[in-house]
């Protein structure tokens, strides 16, 4: 069945129910060492005959939440490359990775970007649980559904989630991690600016995402820093020089805790580094991933 793509981030914020589109169910390739893990097949819906164009897919998070994503290069031609899994920031959706996903696909990578719970086309949490632990649990489940080595690239909220997911899934599944303008100890003023903007533009994501009443920021920072320190995989930290969310002090503190991490700064970018300077960002990512 041919399906129309869901609206972009610039739409009026209304989204079709992907679960009712009658997609054909197919299974991802699963590696032997993951055979003891209960995986959930992904649903694929072909929207273009060109492999470097995206397909819409449905994945499953914890509590059986439907997570809707885009996939590039789903055939076997990219089997010798890791999958690149793109995790967006809070209040955004998978479409924020559209240009990056397309460029990485044209470079020969299998790429997936999906809407986090409560964002875009994905299900809202019935309990309003949008903690970093819940987001992490969804990502880990998605990793097992992909069933092949993955490079995680996470922006802001997606980067923090990526730290925990890489730590929990282990180096056999997550081979590399890219953090886009985020460290566990970020600047509260920049975070507050983004939060204030989101409070006045509540569309395309579930408003309880902004409250998270049970979230203790001090415990969260400690947990994230410990998880990052324990990682043994290559890590690339990218910061936009104009960012008000990640400071030079925050970078120094992270690199002190994770001395093996590499650091790249984009001079013409702010917090949304991937979009602000997409060419420089993509080149840095491609160079890191292809080593």
Backbone as CSV, one residue per row, in Angstrom:
resi,resn,N_x,N_y,N_z,CA_x,CA_y,CA_z,C_x,C_y,C_z
1,UNK,0.844,-1.191,0.000,0.000,0.000,0.000,0.879,1.240,0.000
2,UNK,0.577,2.173,-0.866,1.328,3.423,-0.921,0.769,4.371,0.119
3,UNK,1.654,4.964,0.917,1.219,5.873,1.968,1.807,7.241,1.743
4,UNK,1.059,8.260,2.133,1.606,9.610,2.047,2.478,9.860,3.257
5,UNK,3.498,10.665,3.065,4.364,11.018,4.184,3.600,11.910,5.144
6,UNK,3.955,11.785,6.419,3.367,12.673,7.408,3.889,14.074,7.191
7,UNK,3.150,15.102,7.667,3.538,16.483,7.403,4.854,16.839,8.050
8,UNK,5.520,17.837,7.501,6.816,18.266,8.018,6.626,19.088,9.277
9,UNK,7.762,19.457,9.869,7.726,20.225,11.108,7.079,21.590,10.898
10,UNK,7.005,22.042,9.658,6.425,23.363,9.400,4.921,23.302,9.182
11,UNK,4.298,22.121,9.346,2.873,22.000,9.086,2.072,22.546,10.252
12,UNK,0.730,22.311,10.213,-0.130,22.838,11.263,-0.127,21.994,12.518
13,UNK,0.696,20.953,12.562,0.832,20.160,13.765,-0.126,18.992,13.858
14,UNK,-0.957,18.758,12.838,-1.848,17.608,12.845,-1.197,16.473,12.091
15,UNK,-1.374,15.250,12.565,-0.682,14.110,12.006,-1.647,12.964,11.784
16,UNK,-1.511,12.232,10.663,-2.361,11.070,10.434,-1.969,9.938,11.364
17,UNK,-2.896,9.008,11.621,-2.602,7.860,12.460,-1.925,6.806,11.612
18,UNK,-0.599,6.698,11.761,0.197,5.793,10.937,-0.215,4.342,11.131
19,UNK,-0.690,3.998,12.351,-1.000,2.612,12.657,-2.172,2.084,11.842
20,UNK,-2.995,2.973,11.295,-4.169,2.551,10.546,-3.940,2.475,9.045
21,UNK,-2.667,2.598,8.592,-2.401,2.657,7.164,-2.199,1.296,6.524
22,UNK,-2.211,0.229,7.312,-2.137,-1.111,6.744,-0.797,-1.429,6.118
23,UNK,0.301,-1.091,6.787,1.629,-1.324,6.217,1.953,-2.806,6.200
24,UNK,2.723,-3.215,5.215,3.218,-4.580,5.167,4.303,-4.748,6.218
25,UNK,4.232,-5.851,6.971,5.201,-6.083,8.033,6.348,-6.931,7.516
26,UNK,7.554,-6.455,7.750,8.746,-7.207,7.377,9.700,-7.174,8.542
27,UNK,10.675,-8.068,8.558,11.615,-8.109,9.668,12.940,-7.485,9.301
28,UNK,13.574,-6.837,10.277,14.935,-6.371,10.092,15.878,-7.564,10.148
29,UNK,17.051,-7.425,9.573,18.085,-8.440,9.722,18.494,-8.508,11.182
30,UNK,18.629,-9.715,11.720,18.982,-9.876,13.121,20.257,-10.678,13.251
31,UNK,21.226,-10.162,13.983,22.493,-10.858,14.156,22.331,-11.988,15.167
32,UNK,23.160,-13.025,15.027,23.072,-14.202,15.881,23.194,-13.845,17.346
33,UNK,24.112,-12.919,17.694,24.329,-12.639,19.109,23.156,-11.917,19.747
34,UNK,22.179,-11.490,18.933,20.978,-10.868,19.474,19.788,-11.809,19.440
35,UNK,20.037,-13.096,19.135,18.936,-14.018,18.930,18.131,-14.292,20.188
36,UNK,18.718,-14.013,21.352,17.995,-14.258,22.579,17.182,-13.050,23.025
37,UNK,17.172,-12.018,22.215,16.429,-10.806,22.540,15.118,-10.811,21.786
38,UNK,14.047,-10.508,22.501,12.736,-10.442,21.853,12.636,-9.150,21.078
39,UNK,12.714,-9.236,19.770,12.642,-8.053,18.922,11.242,-7.861,18.379
40,UNK,10.953,-6.671,17.911,9.669,-6.374,17.308,9.908,-5.990,15.868
41,UNK,9.307,-6.678,14.905,9.546,-6.334,13.514,9.142,-4.902,13.216
42,UNK,9.830,-4.308,12.282,9.467,-2.961,11.859,8.503,-3.041,10.689
43,UNK,7.610,-2.078,10.620,6.715,-1.975,9.481,7.301,-0.955,8.518
44,UNK,7.440,-1.343,7.236,7.999,-0.431,6.248,6.925,-0.045,5.251
45,UNK,6.933,1.205,4.839,6.000,1.681,3.832,6.789,2.419,2.765
46,UNK,6.850,1.881,1.563,7.650,2.453,0.497,6.966,3.702,-0.042
47,UNK,7.705,4.804,-0.030,7.163,6.044,-0.560,8.000,6.554,-1.727
48,UNK,9.058,5.838,-2.066,9.878,6.213,-3.208,10.618,4.982,-3.690
49,UNK,10.860,4.896,-4.974,11.590,3.762,-5.518,13.095,3.986,-5.494
50,UNK,13.528,5.182,-5.120,14.950,5.518,-5.057,15.466,5.212,-3.659
51,UNK,16.499,4.370,-3.556,16.997,3.963,-2.249,17.522,5.123,-1.419
52,UNK,17.953,6.202,-2.060,18.462,7.316,-1.274,17.338,8.256,-0.841
53,UNK,16.109,7.936,-1.150,14.964,8.644,-0.600,14.444,7.842,0.585
54,UNK,13.761,8.513,1.482,13.360,7.851,2.720,12.078,7.046,2.555
55,UNK,11.954,6.031,3.406,10.736,5.262,3.577,10.223,5.550,4.989
56,UNK,8.934,5.500,5.172,8.368,5.642,6.505,8.273,4.270,7.154
57,UNK,8.704,4.171,8.402,8.667,2.899,9.116,8.013,3.093,10.480
58,UNK,7.508,2.008,11.041,6.960,2.023,12.395,7.794,1.118,13.272
59,UNK,8.209,1.635,14.392,8.976,0.890,15.381,8.155,0.822,16.666
60,UNK,8.639,0.061,17.635,7.915,-0.072,18.896,8.821,0.292,20.067
61,UNK,8.296,1.157,20.942,8.993,1.477,22.172,8.457,0.637,23.309
62,UNK,8.893,0.931,24.517,8.361,0.221,25.675,6.890,0.604,25.852
63,UNK,6.173,-0.230,26.602,4.725,-0.061,26.771,4.000,-0.126,25.438
64,UNK,4.657,-0.750,24.440,4.081,-0.950,23.109,3.712,0.364,22.410
65,UNK,4.425,1.439,22.733,4.180,2.704,22.048,4.646,2.612,20.603
66,UNK,3.868,3.167,19.692,4.253,3.227,18.282,5.175,4.417,18.066
67,UNK,6.345,4.152,17.485,7.342,5.183,17.197,7.534,5.231,15.691
68,UNK,7.234,6.353,15.086,7.264,6.478,13.633,8.585,7.096,13.188
69,UNK,9.164,6.520,12.137,10.458,7.001,11.687,10.585,7.056,10.182
70,UNK,11.727,7.554,9.732,12.112,7.541,8.325,13.369,6.697,8.198
71,UNK,13.481,5.978,7.088,14.624,5.095,6.849,15.145,5.332,5.441
72,UNK,16.456,5.402,5.329,17.123,5.508,4.038,17.991,4.265,3.823
73,UNK,18.111,3.827,2.576,18.993,2.701,2.215,18.674,1.435,3.018
74,UNK,17.477,0.921,2.824,17.043,-0.247,3.586,17.490,-1.565,2.971
75,UNK,18.115,-1.535,1.778,18.499,-2.786,1.134,19.856,-3.274,1.651
76,UNK,20.332,-4.368,1.086,21.562,-5.003,1.568,22.839,-4.289,1.119
77,UNK,22.722,-3.256,0.298,23.917,-2.604,-0.245,24.741,-1.917,0.832
78,UNK,24.141,-1.648,1.997,24.863,-0.962,3.071,25.241,-1.917,4.202
79,UNK,25.187,-3.224,3.936,25.404,-4.217,4.996,26.791,-4.122,5.624
80,UNK,27.769,-3.572,4.893,29.127,-3.473,5.435,29.333,-2.204,6.249
81,UNK,28.288,-1.379,6.357,28.363,-0.142,7.120,27.439,-0.232,8.333
82,UNK,27.773,0.443,9.424,26.837,0.483,10.546,25.618,1.325,10.196
83,UNK,24.523,1.043,10.845,23.350,1.906,10.736,23.613,3.193,11.504
84,UNK,23.186,4.317,10.969,23.247,5.587,11.685,21.850,5.878,12.213
85,UNK,21.708,5.951,13.526,20.426,6.231,14.167,20.446,7.652,14.696
86,UNK,19.531,8.483,14.204,19.485,9.902,14.520,18.403,10.181,15.559
87,UNK,18.774,10.818,16.652,17.861,11.123,17.751,17.715,12.635,17.875
88,UNK,16.498,13.126,17.721,16.269,14.575,17.702,16.198,15.166,19.116
89,UNK,16.142,16.491,19.168,16.062,17.202,20.435,14.628,17.360,20.912
90,UNK,14.485,17.840,22.135,13.166,18.036,22.716,12.340,19.054,21.939
91,UNK,11.056,18.710,21.722,10.163,19.595,20.992,10.356,19.557,19.493
92,UNK,11.333,18.774,19.010,11.551,18.623,17.577,10.937,17.296,17.115
93,UNK,11.252,16.885,15.913,10.829,15.573,15.423,11.856,15.076,14.410
94,UNK,11.576,13.933,13.827,12.547,13.302,12.925,12.858,14.160,11.712
95,UNK,11.961,15.056,11.334,12.181,15.886,10.148,13.335,16.872,10.338
96,UNK,13.722,17.122,11.597,14.878,18.000,11.813,16.165,17.366,11.293
97,UNK,16.133,16.039,11.050,17.292,15.329,10.516,17.175,15.083,9.008
98,UNK,16.190,15.662,8.365,15.930,15.340,6.956,17.157,15.547,6.073
99,UNK,17.783,16.715,6.164,18.941,16.988,5.302,20.127,16.101,5.651
100,UNK,20.393,15.954,6.939,21.511,15.109,7.367,21.286,13.665,6.957
101,UNK,20.067,13.164,7.150,19.759,11.794,6.760,19.951,11.563,5.281
102,UNK,19.508,12.513,4.470,19.639,12.385,3.032,21.109,12.373,2.607
103,UNK,21.914,13.257,3.184,23.327,13.326,2.817,24.058,12.058,3.239
104,UNK,23.775,11.577,4.457,24.413,10.344,4.918,24.007,9.160,4.049
105,UNK,22.749,9.142,3.617,22.287,8.067,2.732,23.022,8.115,1.399
106,UNK,23.223,9.304,0.868,23.949,9.445,-0.394,25.414,9.062,-0.251
107,UNK,25.925,9.100,0.991,27.297,8.651,1.253,27.357,7.141,1.481
108,UNK,26.206,6.476,1.400,26.190,5.020,1.466,25.811,4.414,2.796
109,UNK,25.253,5.209,3.697,24.888,4.685,5.012,23.414,4.287,5.067
110,UNK,23.139,3.264,5.854,21.774,2.945,6.242,21.421,3.878,7.392
111,UNK,20.350,4.655,7.243,20.026,5.720,8.192,18.589,5.583,8.670
112,UNK,18.392,5.783,9.957,17.048,5.815,10.535,16.952,7.019,11.464
113,UNK,15.862,7.772,11.337,15.522,8.836,12.279,14.081,8.601,12.705
114,UNK,13.805,8.638,14.011,12.423,8.413,14.433,11.984,9.470,15.441
115,UNK,10.662,9.651,15.507,10.081,10.580,16.470,10.083,9.950,17.856
116,UNK,10.664,10.642,18.824,10.628,10.160,20.199,9.190,10.133,20.703
117,UNK,8.964,9.366,21.742,7.622,9.326,22.338,7.137,10.742,22.640
118,UNK,5.870,10.990,22.359,5.295,12.300,22.623,5.644,13.365,21.617
119,UNK,6.352,13.004,20.540,6.775,13.965,19.525,6.313,13.505,18.144
120,UNK,6.041,14.487,17.276,5.719,14.169,15.888,4.591,13.177,15.752
121,UNK,4.813,12.128,14.957,3.792,11.130,14.684,3.757,9.989,15.700
122,UNK,4.712,9.937,16.610,4.786,8.835,17.565,3.718,8.973,18.645
123,UNK,3.426,7.839,19.289,2.415,7.824,20.346,2.799,8.730,21.505
124,UNK,1.767,9.284,22.139,1.944,9.992,23.397,1.947,8.967,24.532
125,UNK,2.683,9.233,25.575,2.728,8.335,26.718,1.444,8.473,27.521
126,UNK,0.703,7.392,27.732,-0.549,7.480,28.503,-0.325,8.018,29.914
127,UNK,0.846,7.738,30.482,1.137,8.195,31.841,1.889,9.524,31.871
128,UNK,2.173,10.080,30.692,2.931,11.329,30.633,4.380,11.163,31.026
129,UNK,4.930,9.960,30.827,6.313,9.682,31.229,7.266,10.023,30.092
130,UNK,7.967,11.140,30.242,8.949,11.568,29.240,10.326,11.767,29.877
131,UNK,10.585,11.008,30.919,11.886,11.080,31.576,12.967,10.562,30.643
132,UNK,14.206,10.909,30.936,15.316,10.433,30.112,15.414,8.911,30.188
133,UNK,14.993,8.327,31.303,15.011,6.869,31.422,13.994,6.225,30.480
134,UNK,12.817,6.829,30.358,11.799,6.293,29.447,12.245,6.441,27.996
135,UNK,12.826,7.590,27.662,13.331,7.807,26.309,14.445,6.815,25.991
136,UNK,15.309,6.581,26.970,16.393,5.620,26.799,15.840,4.217,26.548
137,UNK,14.833,3.812,27.315,14.264,2.476,27.150,13.705,2.291,25.743
138,UNK,13.087,3.338,25.206,12.580,3.262,23.827,13.728,3.063,22.844
139,UNK,14.797,3.843,23.003,15.926,3.755,22.073,16.571,2.381,22.127
140,UNK,16.756,1.844,23.319,17.365,0.518,23.435,16.509,-0.521,22.736
141,UNK,15.199,-0.407,22.878,14.329,-1.367,22.203,14.448,-1.218,20.687
142,UNK,14.544,0.013,20.207,14.721,0.245,18.777,16.043,-0.347,18.293
143,UNK,17.089,-0.213,19.090,18.389,-0.771,18.709,18.291,-2.273,18.449
144,UNK,17.564,-2.988,19.288,17.419,-4.421,19.096,16.546,-4.744,17.887
145,UNK,15.610,-3.862,17.567,14.811,-4.073,16.363,15.646,-3.871,15.107
146,UNK,16.577,-2.940,15.141,17.456,-2.734,13.989,18.325,-3.967,13.778
147,UNK,18.887,-4.507,14.849,19.579,-5.785,14.783,20.902,-5.790,14.058
148,UNK,21.586,-4.671,14.035,22.928,-4.598,13.452,23.679,-3.476,14.158
149,UNK,25.016,-3.421,14.043,25.761,-2.352,14.734,25.270,-0.966,14.339
150,UNK,25.295,-0.071,15.299,24.701,1.256,15.125,25.676,2.340,15.590
151,UNK,25.662,3.452,14.862,26.274,4.696,15.329,25.142,5.604,15.773
152,UNK,25.159,6.021,17.034,24.125,6.907,17.557,24.553,8.363,17.395
153,UNK,23.658,9.178,16.843,23.887,10.618,16.748,22.704,11.297,17.415
154,UNK,22.964,12.009,18.515,21.882,12.620,19.260,22.094,14.096,19.478
155,UNK,21.057,14.878,19.220,21.107,16.320,19.441,20.347,16.664,20.718
156,UNK,20.976,17.431,21.592,20.316,17.920,22.800,19.707,16.756,23.582
157,UNK,18.387,16.726,23.747,17.727,15.620,24.436,18.137,14.276,23.864
158,UNK,18.253,14.186,22.550,18.646,12.938,21.912,20.062,12.518,22.265
159,UNK,20.938,13.498,22.514,22.300,13.176,22.914,22.362,12.602,24.315
160,UNK,21.602,13.198,25.241,21.558,12.668,26.597,20.980,11.262,26.607
161,UNK,19.920,11.067,25.814,19.346,9.727,25.681,20.371,8.769,25.099
162,UNK,21.134,9.237,24.122,22.131,8.404,23.464,23.222,7.933,24.414
163,UNK,23.613,8.784,25.375,24.626,8.381,26.354,24.145,7.162,27.137
164,UNK,22.912,7.236,27.626,22.376,6.127,28.417,22.157,4.887,27.557
165,UNK,21.669,5.080,26.336,21.406,3.938,25.454,22.703,3.227,25.084
166,UNK,23.747,3.998,24.780,25.039,3.392,24.440,25.595,2.615,25.621
167,UNK,25.432,3.160,26.811,25.921,2.494,28.015,25.153,1.205,28.276
168,UNK,23.836,1.252,28.133,23.023,0.071,28.423,23.165,-1.010,27.351
169,UNK,23.174,-0.615,26.092,23.230,-1.592,25.002,24.610,-2.216,24.859
170,UNK,25.656,-1.455,25.187,27.005,-1.989,25.133,27.680,-1.800,23.786
171,UNK,29.004,-1.961,23.758,29.789,-1.666,22.556,29.582,-2.658,21.417
172,UNK,29.011,-3.813,21.694,28.760,-4.759,20.610,27.650,-4.259,19.695
173,UNK,26.743,-3.464,20.264,25.614,-2.964,19.493,25.798,-1.504,19.085
174,UNK,26.255,-0.670,20.013,26.506,0.744,19.700,28.006,0.934,19.531
175,UNK,28.421,1.206,18.297,29.839,1.277,17.969,30.447,2.653,18.205
176,UNK,29.672,3.701,17.981,30.171,5.057,18.152,29.022,5.949,18.591
177,UNK,29.368,7.091,19.185,28.369,8.035,19.682,28.772,9.448,19.299
178,UNK,27.821,10.196,18.736,28.030,11.606,18.418,27.046,12.432,19.232
179,UNK,27.560,13.367,20.009,26.741,14.264,20.824,26.732,15.639,20.180
180,UNK,25.541,16.130,19.870,25.408,17.399,19.153,24.944,18.487,20.118
181,UNK,25.860,19.360,20.470,25.635,20.500,21.354,24.905,20.104,22.631
182,UNK,25.450,19.116,23.309,24.894,18.727,24.603,25.963,18.018,25.429
183,UNK,25.973,18.328,26.701,26.747,17.614,27.715,25.832,17.512,28.928
184,UNK,26.108,16.592,29.855,25.228,16.468,31.020,25.061,17.760,31.818
185,UNK,26.137,18.542,31.942,26.053,19.812,32.679,25.924,20.964,31.684
186,UNK,24.688,21.175,31.243,24.442,22.246,30.278,24.034,23.523,30.997
187,UNK,24.011,24.615,30.237,23.712,25.926,30.816,22.210,26.092,31.030
188,UNK,21.823,26.397,32.261,20.399,26.503,32.596,19.730,27.673,31.883
189,UNK,20.485,28.752,31.631,19.879,29.912,30.965,19.481,29.570,29.536
190,UNK,20.366,28.871,28.831,20.032,28.463,27.466,18.900,27.467,27.432
191,UNK,18.903,26.528,28.383,17.827,25.549,28.469,16.497,26.238,28.763
192,UNK,16.518,27.246,29.650,15.291,27.975,29.984,14.756,28.736,28.771
193,UNK,15.665,29.287,27.969,15.220,30.004,26.756,14.476,29.063,25.827
194,UNK,15.015,27.866,25.629,14.368,26.890,24.756,13.031,26.463,25.337
195,UNK,13.001,26.238,26.635,11.766,25.823,27.306,10.679,26.887,27.170
196,UNK,11.059,28.160,27.349,10.089,29.246,27.216,9.526,29.306,25.800
197,UNK,10.397,29.094,24.819,9.941,29.084,23.434,8.962,27.940,23.201
198,UNK,9.291,26.763,23.728,8.432,25.599,23.538,7.082,25.788,24.206
199,UNK,7.047,26.463,25.357,5.786,26.682,26.062,4.821,27.544,25.264
200,UNK,5.362,28.362,24.381,4.500,29.206,23.542,4.287,28.625,22.151
201,UNK,4.860,27.462,21.904,4.714,26.807,20.598,4.450,25.318,20.806
202,UNK,3.430,25.031,21.626,3.133,23.639,21.965,2.309,23.006,20.844
203,UNK,3.002,22.534,19.824,2.356,21.771,18.769,3.379,20.779,18.238
204,UNK,2.904,19.600,17.898,3.800,18.567,17.396,4.459,17.755,18.490
205,UNK,4.183,18.080,19.761,4.679,17.249,20.847,3.723,17.385,22.026
206,UNK,3.794,16.421,22.946,2.886,16.351,24.080,3.336,17.323,25.153
207,UNK,2.454,18.225,25.596,2.845,19.265,26.538,3.375,18.744,27.874
208,UNK,2.913,17.570,28.411,3.532,17.074,29.648,5.027,16.821,29.534
209,UNK,5.536,16.739,28.300,6.984,16.577,28.100,7.755,17.697,28.798
210,UNK,7.141,18.872,28.928,7.821,20.032,29.495,7.844,20.029,31.022
211,UNK,7.047,19.167,31.650,6.936,19.216,33.107,7.836,18.195,33.790
212,UNK,7.688,16.912,33.442,8.502,15.834,34.025,8.647,16.014,35.544
213,UNK,7.535,15.925,36.302,7.560,16.261,37.725,8.469,15.374,38.574
214,UNK,8.708,14.140,38.143,9.510,13.224,38.948,10.995,13.253,38.581
215,UNK,11.387,14.199,37.744,12.763,14.246,37.259,13.627,15.088,38.191
216,UNK,14.610,14.477,38.817,15.554,15.185,39.682,16.796,15.516,38.864
217,UNK,17.023,16.795,38.541,18.139,17.146,37.647,19.509,16.783,38.213
218,UNK,19.665,16.825,39.525,20.963,16.513,40.111,21.285,15.025,39.965
219,UNK,20.290,14.180,40.219,20.495,12.748,40.037,20.700,12.414,38.568
220,UNK,20.000,13.135,37.699,20.115,12.879,36.270,21.518,13.205,35.773
221,UNK,22.063,14.334,36.183,23.403,14.733,35.752,24.432,13.713,36.220
222,UNK,24.327,13.302,37.473,25.273,12.325,38.010,25.204,11.013,37.236
223,UNK,23.992,10.572,36.944,23.819,9.314,36.209,24.384,9.421,34.801
224,UNK,24.135,10.540,34.130,24.618,10.734,32.761,26.136,10.819,32.717
225,UNK,26.728,11.541,33.663,28.185,11.667,33.689,28.844,10.322,33.957
226,UNK,28.261,9.542,34.853,28.831,8.235,35.144,28.735,7.316,33.941
227,UNK,27.576,7.347,33.264,27.395,6.515,32.071,28.382,6.906,30.982
228,UNK,28.573,8.218,30.769,29.515,8.687,29.748,30.941,8.277,30.094
229,UNK,31.298,8.369,31.378,32.650,8.004,31.808,32.933,6.526,31.593
230,UNK,31.883,5.700,31.663,32.052,4.256,31.528,32.119,3.787,30.079
231,UNK,31.787,4.650,29.138,31.775,4.241,27.735,33.201,4.009,27.230
232,UNK,33.360,2.968,26.436,34.672,2.657,25.852,34.683,2.847,24.344
233,UNK,33.560,3.253,23.777,33.455,3.448,22.330,33.951,4.840,21.948
234,UNK,34.303,5.063,20.671,34.666,6.412,20.229,33.486,7.376,20.387
235,UNK,33.781,8.571,20.877,32.759,9.597,21.089,33.216,10.886,20.419
236,UNK,32.306,11.503,19.693,32.557,12.812,19.094,31.572,13.810,19.675
237,UNK,32.076,14.892,20.232,31.256,15.971,20.776,31.347,17.163,19.836
238,UNK,30.195,17.608,19.343,30.139,18.745,18.422,29.400,19.892,19.109
239,UNK,30.003,21.066,19.094,29.374,22.244,19.694,29.309,23.372,18.683
240,UNK,28.201,24.094,18.709,28.114,25.327,17.948,28.714,26.456,18.768
241,UNK,29.637,27.198,18.200,30.310,28.267,18.937,29.316,29.268,19.516
242,UNK,28.200,29.473,18.826,27.206,30.454,19.259,26.200,29.884,20.249
243,UNK,26.400,28.667,20.684,25.451,28.014,21.579,25.383,28.689,22.945
244,UNK,24.153,28.840,23.467,23.985,29.307,24.840,23.562,28.161,25.758
245,UNK,23.617,26.938,25.232,23.244,25.762,26.018,24.480,25.026,26.513
246,UNK,25.506,24.957,25.676,26.755,24.296,26.055,27.864,25.341,26.083
247,UNK,28.477,25.504,27.245,29.527,26.506,27.421,30.901,25.881,27.273
248,UNK,31.906,26.735,27.185,33.291,26.253,27.141,33.626,25.486,28.415
249,UNK,33.070,25.930,29.552,33.292,25.240,30.817,32.634,23.862,30.812
250,UNK,31.445,23.793,30.213,30.759,22.507,30.119,31.527,21.521,29.258
251,UNK,32.103,22.020,28.174,32.932,21.171,27.306,34.164,20.679,28.059
252,UNK,34.829,21.589,28.754,36.047,21.232,29.487,35.745,20.175,30.552
253,UNK,34.624,20.352,31.241,34.254,19.392,32.267,33.965,18.022,31.692
254,UNK,33.296,17.996,30.546,32.981,16.712,29.909,34.251,16.017,29.433
255,UNK,35.128,16.775,28.799,36.368,16.181,28.283,37.293,15.731,29.404
256,UNK,37.181,16.354,30.570,37.963,15.901,31.718,37.453,14.544,32.203
257,UNK,36.129,14.366,32.181,35.547,13.096,32.609,35.663,12.022,31.532
258,UNK,35.632,12.452,30.273,35.694,11.504,29.151,36.858,11.927,28.256
259,UNK,38.091,11.711,28.702,39.258,12.258,27.988,39.465,11.690,26.596
260,UNK,38.907,10.528,26.314,39.089,9.941,24.984,38.153,10.546,23.949
261,UNK,37.174,11.336,24.382,36.223,11.934,23.452,36.908,12.969,22.566
262,UNK,36.485,13.033,21.325,36.962,14.051,20.396,36.007,15.243,20.424
263,UNK,36.522,16.408,20.064,35.709,17.625,20.128,35.880,18.436,18.851
264,UNK,34.750,18.830,18.272,34.731,19.682,17.082,33.805,20.856,17.358
265,UNK,34.247,22.058,16.994,33.426,23.247,17.177,33.104,23.852,15.818
266,UNK,31.825,24.164,15.609,31.364,24.756,14.348,31.183,26.252,14.555
267,UNK,31.975,27.042,13.868,32.044,28.481,14.142,30.774,29.230,13.757
268,UNK,30.010,28.724,12.801,28.828,29.445,12.331,27.528,28.833,12.843
269,UNK,27.605,28.071,13.927,26.430,27.350,14.413,26.142,27.687,15.868
270,UNK,24.857,27.517,16.229,24.425,27.659,17.616,24.017,26.307,18.156
271,UNK,22.966,26.299,19.004,22.548,25.054,19.629,22.056,24.043,18.598
272,UNK,21.370,24.517,17.559,20.898,23.618,16.499,21.997,23.460,15.458
273,UNK,23.107,22.913,15.892,24.325,22.889,15.084,24.150,22.158,13.764
274,UNK,23.408,21.050,13.774,23.260,20.258,12.552,22.554,21.045,11.459
275,UNK,21.604,21.882,11.837,20.886,22.681,10.847,21.546,24.004,10.542
276,UNK,22.228,24.568,11.538,22.851,25.885,11.352,24.002,25.846,10.362
277,UNK,24.767,24.770,10.401,25.922,24.626,9.500,25.964,23.172,9.046
278,UNK,24.970,22.789,8.228,24.774,21.374,7.911,25.942,20.771,7.159
279,UNK,26.561,21.523,6.260,27.683,20.986,5.485,28.858,20.639,6.395
280,UNK,29.253,21.576,7.244,30.380,21.333,8.150,30.041,20.225,9.138
281,UNK,28.803,20.232,9.619,28.380,19.189,10.552,28.459,17.813,9.908
282,UNK,27.914,17.694,8.718,27.885,16.394,8.041,29.287,15.907,7.727
283,UNK,30.163,16.809,7.303,31.537,16.405,7.012,32.227,15.867,8.262
284,UNK,32.009,16.536,9.390,32.614,16.070,10.643,32.084,14.691,11.017
285,UNK,30.776,14.490,10.835,30.157,13.210,11.177,30.641,12.105,10.239
286,UNK,30.653,12.367,8.937,31.078,11.349,7.965,32.518,10.943,8.218
287,UNK,33.403,11.927,8.469,34.810,11.620,8.727,34.955,10.734,9.961
288,UNK,34.155,11.006,10.993,34.220,10.241,12.239,33.661,8.832,12.067
289,UNK,32.539,8.716,11.384,31.853,7.429,11.252,32.616,6.471,10.356
290,UNK,33.291,7.000,9.328,33.925,6.134,8.326,35.334,5.667,8.712
291,UNK,35.850,6.063,9.836,37.194,5.623,10.239,37.229,4.124,10.493
